[in-house]
Amino acid sequence: MSKKYNEEFLIQRSKNEKKLNSDIQKFREEHPNYEIFNISASGTGGQYGGSIRFWIIWRLKANKQNV
């Protein structure tokens, strides 16, 4: 995600728990105007060979002049 965004919310997917923190840190460095709004997980875990995906919802930080 190297483009500049002006959208209020962005959704990022992380493949596994081990990469979650590094994915968050990388996004924060590239997009300092966004903050984490929510993190959720979905998937089947270890059942039937499934996997878990993590979804990070980012929100554009409020402009301090408007607060």
C-alpha positions in Angstrom: 0.0 0.0 0.0 2.2 2.8 -1.2 -0.5 5.1 -2.6 -1.7 8.2 -0.8 -5.3 7.8 0.5 -7.9 10.3 1.4 -10.6 7.8 2.4 -11.8 7.9 5.9 -11.5 4.1 6.4 -9.1 1.5 4.9 -9.1 -2.2 5.4 -5.8 -4.2 5.6 -5.4 -8.0 5.7 -2.7 -9.8 7.6 -2.0 -13.4 6.8 -1.2 -14.7 10.2 -0.6 -13.7 13.8 3.2 -13.7 13.4 3.0 -11.0 10.7 0.3 -8.9 12.3 2.5 -6.6 14.4 5.0 -6.0 11.5 2.2 -5.3 9.1 0.7 -2.8 11.5 4.1 -1.1 12.1 4.8 -0.9 8.3 1.4 0.6 7.6 1.9 3.2 10.4 5.2 4.3 8.9 3.8 4.6 5.4 0.5 6.3 6.5 1.0 8.4 9.6 -2.4 10.1 9.1 -4.2 6.8 10.0 -5.0 5.2 13.3 -6.3 1.7 14.1 -10.1 1.7 14.4 -10.6 -2.1 14.8 -8.9 -5.5 14.5 -10.8 -8.7 13.8 -10.0 -12.3 13.0 -11.8 -14.8 10.7 -11.3 -18.3 9.6 -11.4 -21.9 10.7 -8.2 -22.1 12.6 -6.6 -25.5 12.5 -9.8 -27.4 11.7 -9.9 -29.0 8.3 -6.6 -27.4 7.2 -8.0 -23.9 7.5 -6.3 -20.7 8.5 -7.0 -17.5 10.3 -6.9 -14.1 8.7 -6.6 -10.8 10.6 -8.4 -7.7 9.3 -7.2 -4.3 10.5 -9.6 -1.3 9.9 -7.8 2.0 9.8 -9.5 5.4 10.3 -8.2 8.7 9.1 -7.1 10.7 12.2 -9.4 13.6 13.1 -8.1 17.0 12.1 -7.2 18.6 15.4 -8.5 22.0 14.1 -12.0 20.5 13.7 -12.2 18.9 17.2 
